[in-house]
């Protein structure tokens, strides 16, 4: 297992992986999707200079590696043909399936042709495309979008810093919360690590320098320890003692990887009062730089009696690992609280995180709850956004004197949305601290303000309101409002609103 993203890809890579995960399955749909996508993207290159089809192949390969079905892989191969090529959704539906068309539709961004040719700004299109995705997302669409984003973030170096930061921010604000909701913590980790690499280049450089130094100083002992662990846990190699005979059949797989930078950074920020130079903070005495993944069978038993995965590990530890110089330092939970692990050390005190999961647990960790119901993700934008949790807060008061906390820098329109969605959508003006002056929506709040909102049933939001809100909650309420307009306009979204506002 490696932490390096593999850029080289071919159609044979994809089909070989799919056949390995789904023996005997029909690959004809995948072949037709690849041929169609290759034809439509033919001659088109990405900014890096590589053929565009490579991006589609890598997205599909990533999903194939995690066992997704042919419908998901077909959608990944086709995910950009409607947005970028002269292809319609009815064509996709007729040539492949309704499910594929539905998935491609969810991940396809809106364009000017969706508005009868009326020009929107890029920001407006992005906001409305997010609304469309959030309202149409299902399980397949989510993972196609994740695979697409992982590849985009992994190949983003040719873009400007501004574009890289915007893509990382969007990932944190939209995709990562959805992946968490689905329980796909493997992909959450991948996305967070890619965002960290873009958003914190100085800390990343320090950490990479420290990791390179520590690896060079301990390379021989860690390579020896990792090889020994592989030989112990590999079902074909673990012949250390006959006493392990009854347990070998329960070992499904053993892998190891360099620990992600975001994981190291989370541990560092959790244990330090102030983050300074990461080169001095990281050390082999307190940080594990390698992750170990042991997958065991679901039906663990010893002489007909069910046992737990940890019981199996202790058998191996007692009979082999302890005799080979390994010892247990601690049993911990990750900072995300999504997994537990044993902190192991080898005879030279190098640390390793060992995660033990059954096949079912491992599949759930990697790909979450594969629920096909379209309603699974409904209401995601109604939840309190995790991206707001770290923002500084101020205390303000309702007209009845009750207090509430809101983001520092929030406006009176934000306040209205935080009281009730309807109050925000029909905001007319606000009054502060008993003053009779009627204040506009963009008025900023100060700590300990008392706010009174007046609404008007004839007042409706316009796109300008996006300039007046500063909190994610308010933005999401506006997004949902405009999406409903889109649904009502039957394919001609927001034309009425745009004509009214002149935007």
C-alpha positions in Angstrom: 0.0 0.0 0.0 1.4 3.4 -0.9 0.5 7.0 -0.2 1.7 8.1 -3.6 -1.1 8.9 -6.1 -0.6 6.9 -9.3 -1.0 9.1 -12.4 -0.3 6.5 -15.0 -3.5 4.8 -16.1 -4.9 2.7 -18.9 -8.2 1.1 -19.8 -6.7 -2.3 -19.1 -5.8 -1.1 -15.5 -9.5 -0.3 -15.0 -10.9 -3.5 -16.3 -8.4 -5.8 -14.6 -9.1 -4.2 -11.2 -12.9 -4.4 -11.9 -12.6 -8.1 -12.9 -10.6 -8.9 -9.8 -13.2 -7.3 -7.5 -16.2 -8.7 -9.5 -15.1 -12.0 -11.1 -17.3 -13.0 -13.9 -19.1 -9.7 -14.2 -19.9 -8.2 -17.6 -17.5 -5.5 -18.7 -19.3 -4.5 -21.9 -20.9 -1.4 -20.4 -17.5 -0.2 -19.1 -16.0 -0.8 -22.5 -18.7 1.1 -24.3 -18.5 4.0 -21.8 -14.7 4.3 -22.2 -15.0 4.2 -26.1 -17.8 6.9 -26.0 -15.9 9.1 -23.5 -12.6 8.7 -25.4 -14.3 9.7 -28.6 -16.1 12.8 -27.1 -13.0 14.0 -25.2 -10.7 13.1 -28.2 -8.0 15.6 -28.8 -8.8 17.5 -25.6 -5.9 17.9 -23.1 -5.9 19.1 -19.6 -3.9 22.1 -18.5 -1.0 19.7 -17.6 -0.9 18.6 -21.2 -2.1 15.1 -20.7 -5.1 13.6 -22.6 -8.4 14.5 -20.8 -9.6 10.9 -20.8 -6.8 10.0 -18.3 -8.7 12.0 -15.7 -11.9 10.0 -16.3 -10.0 6.7 -16.2 -8.3 7.6 -12.9 -11.6 8.5 -11.3 -13.1 5.2 -12.5 -10.0 3.3 -11.4 -10.2 4.7 -7.9 -13.8 3.5 -7.6 -12.9 0.1 -9.0 -10.2 -0.3 -6.4 -12.9 0.1 -3.7 -15.2 -2.4 -5.3 -17.9 -0.2 -6.7 -20.2 -1.7 -9.4 -20.1 -1.2 -13.2 -22.8 1.5 -13.1 -20.7 3.6 -10.8 -17.6 3.1 -13.0 -19.5 3.9 -16.2 -20.8 7.2 -14.6 -17.2 8.1 -13.6 -16.0 7.6 -17.2 -18.9 9.8 -18.5 -19.0 12.3 -15.7 -17.8 15.2 -17.8 -19.3 14.5 -21.2 -22.5 16.4 -20.7 -20.8 19.4 -19.1 -17.9 19.6 -21.6 -19.0 17.9 -24.8 -22.0 17.9 -27.1 -23.8 15.2 -25.2 -27.3 15.2 -23.6 -28.6 13.3 -20.6 -31.3 11.6 -22.8 -28.4 10.2 -24.9 -26.7 8.9 -21.7 -30.0 7.3 -20.5 -30.7 5.6 -23.9 -27.1 4.4 -24.4 -26.4 3.2 -20.9 -29.1 3.3 -18.1 -31.4 5.6 -16.2 -29.2 5.1 -13.1 -26.0 6.3 -15.0 -27.9 9.3 -16.4 -29.1 10.2 -12.9 -25.6 10.0 -11.5 -24.1 12.0 -14.4 -26.8 14.6 -14.0 -26.1 15.1 -10.3 -22.4 15.8 -10.9 -22.8 18.0 -14.0 -22.4 21.7 -13.2 -24.9 24.2 -14.6 -24.0 26.4 -17.5 -25.5 29.4 -19.4 -27.5 27.0 -21.6 -29.5 26.1 -18.5 -30.7 29.7 -18.4 -31.9 30.2 -21.9 -28.5 31.7 -22.7 -28.6 34.4 -20.1 -25.2 35.1 -18.7 -24.5 34.4 -15.0 -21.3 35.2 -13.2 -19.0 32.2 -12.3 -19.8 32.7 -8.6 -23.6 32.5 -9.4 -23.1 29.4 -11.5 -21.0 27.7 -8.8 -23.5 28.5 -6.1 -26.4 27.1 -8.1 -24.4 24.1 -9.2 -23.8 23.2 -5.6 -27.5 23.6 -4.9 -28.3 21.2 -7.8 -25.7 18.7 -6.6 -26.9 18.8 -3.0 -30.5 18.3 -4.0 -29.8 15.5 -6.5 -26.9 13.6 -4.8 -27.2 9.9 -4.2 -24.6 7.4 -3.2 -23.1 6.8 -6.6 -23.1 10.5 -7.4 -21.3 11.3 -4.2 -18.5 8.8 -4.8 -18.1 9.8 -8.5 -17.7 13.4 -7.3 -15.2 12.3 -4.6 -13.1 10.4 -7.1 -13.3 13.3 -9.5 -12.2 15.7 -6.8 -9.3 13.5 -5.5 -7.9 13.4 -9.0 -8.3 17.1 -9.5 -6.6 18.0 -6.2 -3.8 15.5 -6.9 -3.1 17.1 -10.3 -3.7 20.7 -9.4 -0.1 22.0 -9.3 -0.3 23.6 -12.7 -3.1 26.0 -11.5 -2.6 29.3 -9.8 -2.5 29.4 -6.0 -5.9 31.3 -5.9 -7.6 28.5 -7.9 -6.0 25.8 -5.7 -7.1 27.4 -2.5 -10.7 27.9 -3.9 -10.9 24.2 -4.8 -9.6 23.1 -1.4 -12.1 25.4 0.4 -15.0 24.0 -1.7 -13.9 20.5 -0.9 -13.9 21.2 2.9 -17.2 23.0 2.7 -19.2 20.7 0.5 -17.7 17.3 -0.2 -16.0 16.5 3.1 -19.2 17.1 5.2 -21.1 14.8 2.7 -18.4 12.1 3.0 -18.6 12.3 6.7 -22.4 11.9 6.6 -22.0 8.8 4.5 -19.4 7.5 6.9 -16.7 7.2 4.2 -13.8 8.1 6.6 -11.1 6.7 4.3 -12.1 9.2 1.6 -12.5 11.9 4.3 -8.9 11.4 5.2 -7.8 11.5 1.6 -9.6 14.7 0.9 -8.5 16.4 4.1 -4.9 15.5 3.4 -5.0 16.9 -0.1 -6.6 20.1 1.2 -4.0 20.4 3.9 -1.2 20.1 1.3 -2.7 23.0 -0.7 -3.7 25.3 2.2 -0.6 24.9 4.5 2.5 24.8 2.3 4.8 26.1 4.9 3.8 23.6 7.6 3.8 20.9 4.9 7.4 21.7 3.8 8.6 21.6 7.5 6.8 18.3 8.1 8.1 16.7 4.9 11.6 17.7 5.9 11.2 16.2 9.3 9.7 13.0 8.0 12.5 12.6 5.5 15.1 13.1 8.2 13.5 10.7 10.6 12.9 8.1 7.8 16.6 8.3 6.7 17.8 7.9 10.3 15.6 4.8 10.9 15.1 3.4 7.4 16.9 0.1 8.1 15.1 -0.7 11.3 11.6 0.3 10.0 12.0 -1.6 6.8 13.1 -4.6 8.7 10.1 -4.3 11.1 7.6 -3.8 8.3 8.9 -6.8 6.4 8.7 -8.8 9.6 5.1 -7.7 10.2 4.2 -8.6 6.6 5.7 -12.1 7.0 3.8 -12.6 10.3 0.4 -11.5 9.1 0.5 -12.6 5.4 -1.6 -15.8 5.3 0.9 -17.3 2.8 4.0 -16.4 4.8 3.2 -16.6 8.5 4.9 -19.9 9.4 6.5 -18.7 12.6 4.8 -21.3 14.8 2.4 -24.1 14.4 0.4 -22.7 17.3 -0.9 -20.0 14.9 -2.4 -22.7 12.7 -6.0 -22.3 13.9 -5.9 -18.5 13.4 -4.2 -18.0 10.0 -7.4 -18.6 8.0 -8.9 -15.5 9.7 -6.3 -13.1 8.3 -7.7 -11.6 5.1 -5.2 -8.9 4.4 -2.3 -6.9 5.8 -1.2 -3.5 4.4 0.9 -0.6 5.5 1.3 3.0 4.4 3.1 6.2 5.3 0.9 8.1 7.7 -0.9 11.1 6.1 0.4 14.6 6.8 -3.0 15.8 7.9 -3.1 13.0 10.5 0.3 14.0 11.9 -0.8 17.6 11.9 -4.0 16.8 13.8 -2.0 15.0 16.5 0.5 17.9 16.7 -2.2 20.5 17.0 -4.0 18.5 19.6 -1.0 18.0 21.8 0.7 21.4 21.5 -0.4 24.7 23.1 1.1 26.6 20.1 2.3 25.2 16.8 5.8 26.4 16.0 8.4 24.8 13.7 7.1 21.4 12.8 10.7 20.2 12.2 11.3 20.4 15.9 7.9 19.2 17.0 7.9 15.9 15.1 10.0 13.1 16.6 10.0 9.3 16.6 9.5 9.3 20.4 6.0 10.7 20.2 4.7 10.2 16.6 4.0 7.0 14.6 5.0 7.6 11.0 3.6 4.3 9.6 0.0 3.0 9.6 -0.7 -0.7 9.6 -4.0 -2.2 8.5 -5.0 -5.7 9.5 -8.2 -7.0 8.0 -9.7 -10.2 9.5 -12.7 -12.4 8.7 -16.2 -11.5 9.9 -16.8 -14.9 11.5 -13.9 -15.1 14.0 -14.0 -18.2 16.2 -11.7 -20.4 18.3 -12.8 -24.0 18.7 -16.3 -23.1 17.7 -16.5 -20.1 20.1 -16.8 -16.6 18.6 -13.9 -14.2 19.4 -13.3 -10.5 18.8 -10.7 -9.1 16.3 -8.6 -7.9 19.3 -8.6 -11.4 20.7 -7.0 -12.6 17.5 -4.4 -9.9 17.6 -3.5 -10.7 21.2 -2.9 -14.4 20.1 -0.5 -13.1 17.4 1.1 -10.7 19.9 1.6 -13.4 22.5 2.8 -16.1 20.2 4.9 -14.1 17.7 5.0 -10.3 18.0 6.3 -10.0 21.5 9.1 -12.6 20.8 10.1 -10.6 17.7 10.8 -7.4 19.8 7.4 -5.6 19.3 5.6 -4.2 22.3 2.3 -2.4 22.9 2.6 1.2 23.9 -1.1 2.3 24.1 -4.6 1.8 22.8 -6.0 5.0 21.4 -8.8 6.6 19.3 -8.1 8.8 16.3 -8.6 12.6 16.7 -11.6 12.2 14.3 -13.0 9.5 16.8 -13.8 7.3 13.8 -11.3 4.5 14.6 -9.3 2.9 17.3 -5.8 1.6 17.0 -3.0 -0.1 18.9 0.2 2.0 19.2 3.0 -0.5 18.6 6.8 -0.1 18.9 9.6 -2.2 17.5 12.8 -3.1 19.2 14.3 0.3 18.2 11.3 2.2 19.6 9.9 3.2 16.2 6.1 3.7 16.6 3.4 2.2 14.4 -0.4 2.6 14.4 -2.2 -0.7 14.0 -5.8 -0.6 12.9 -7.7 -4.0 13.1 -11.0 -4.3 11.3 -13.2 -7.1 10.1 -14.0 -7.3 6.4 -17.4 -5.6 7.0 -15.8 -2.9 9.2 -13.0 -2.3 6.7 -15.5 -1.9 3.8 -17.7 0.4 5.9 -14.6 2.5 6.8 -13.5 2.8 3.2 -16.8 3.4 1.4 -19.3 4.2 4.2 -22.9 3.2 4.1 -23.7 2.4 0.4 -27.3 3.3 0.6 -29.0 3.8 -2.7 -32.1 5.7 -1.6 -32.0 9.2 -3.0 -33.3 10.5 0.3 -30.2 9.5 2.2 -28.5 12.8 1.8 -31.6 15.0 1.9 -31.4 17.8 4.5 -27.6 17.9 4.6 -27.6 21.7 4.2 -30.1 22.0 7.0 -27.5 20.8 9.5 -25.1 23.1 11.4 -22.1 23.3 9.1 -18.8 22.0 10.6 -16.9 24.7 8.7 -18.5 27.3 11.1 -17.4 25.6 14.3 -13.9 27.2 14.5 -15.0 30.8 13.7 -14.9 33.4 16.5 -18.4 34.2 17.9 -20.1 37.2 19.4 -23.2 37.3 21.7 -26.3 39.1 20.5 -29.8 39.3 21.9 -33.3 38.8 20.5 -36.0 41.3 21.2 -37.2 39.2 24.1 -33.8 39.4 25.8 -32.6 35.8 25.1 -29.1 35.5 23.9 -27.6 33.7 21.0 -24.1 33.2 19.6 -23.4 34.1 16.0 -20.2 34.3 13.9 -18.2 37.5 14.3 -18.8 39.6 11.2 -22.3 38.4 10.7 -25.0 40.8 9.4 -28.6 41.4 10.5 -29.7 39.3 7.6 -27.6 36.4 9.0 -29.3 37.0 12.3 -32.7 36.7 10.7 -31.8 33.4 9.0 -30.5 32.0 12.3 -33.9 32.8 13.9 -36.0 31.2 11.2 -35.6 30.6 7.5 -38.9 32.4 6.7 -37.8 35.5 8.6 -34.6 35.6 6.6 -36.3 35.0 3.2 -38.7 37.9 3.9 -36.3 40.3 5.6 -37.3 43.9 5.2 -35.2 45.8 7.7 -33.6 45.6 11.2 -33.4 47.9 14.2 -30.6 47.7 16.8 -30.5 48.5 20.5 -33.9 50.2 20.7 -33.0 52.7 17.9 -35.8 53.5 15.4 -33.5 53.7 12.4 -34.4 51.1 9.8 -31.1 49.3 8.9 -30.4 47.4 5.6 -29.6 43.7 5.3 -25.8 44.2 5.1 -25.5 46.0 8.5 -22.8 44.2 10.6 -23.5 43.1 14.1 -21.4 44.0 17.2 -21.1 42.1 20.4 -24.1 42.4 22.7 -26.3 44.1 20.1 -30.1 43.6 20.6 -31.7 43.0 17.2 -35.3 43.4 16.1 -36.2 42.1 12.5 -39.2 43.3 10.5 -40.3 41.1 7.6 -42.5 41.7 4.6 -44.4 39.1 2.8 -43.9 40.9 -0.5 -40.1 40.8 0.0 -38.2 38.0 -1.8 -34.4 37.3 -2.1 -32.3 38.3 -5.1 -28.8 37.1 -6.0 -27.5 40.3 -4.4 -28.4 38.8 -1.0 -25.4 36.5 -1.3 -23.2 39.5 -0.8 -25.0 40.3 2.5 -24.7 37.0 4.3 -21.5 35.9 6.0 -22.4 32.6 7.6 -22.7 29.2 6.0 -26.1 28.6 7.5 -27.5 31.7 5.7 -25.8 30.9 2.5 -27.3 27.4 2.5 -30.8 28.8 3.1 -30.5 31.0 0.1 -29.1 28.2 -2.0 -32.1 26.0 -1.1 -34.5 28.8 -1.9 -33.0 29.4 -5.3 -32.9 25.7 -6.1 -36.6 25.5 -5.4 -37.0 28.3 -8.0 -34.9 26.2 -10.4 -37.2 23.2 -9.9 -40.3 25.3 -10.4 -38.9 26.9 -13.6 -38.6 23.4 -15.2 -35.1 23.6 -16.7 -35.1 27.4 -17.1 -33.8 28.2 -13.6 -33.9 31.6 -12.0 -34.9 33.4 -15.2 -37.8 35.1 -13.4 -35.6 36.1 -10.5 -32.9 37.4 -12.8 -35.3 39.5 -14.9 -36.7 41.0 -11.7 -33.4 42.0 -10.3 -31.6 42.9 -13.6 -28.7 40.7 -12.7 
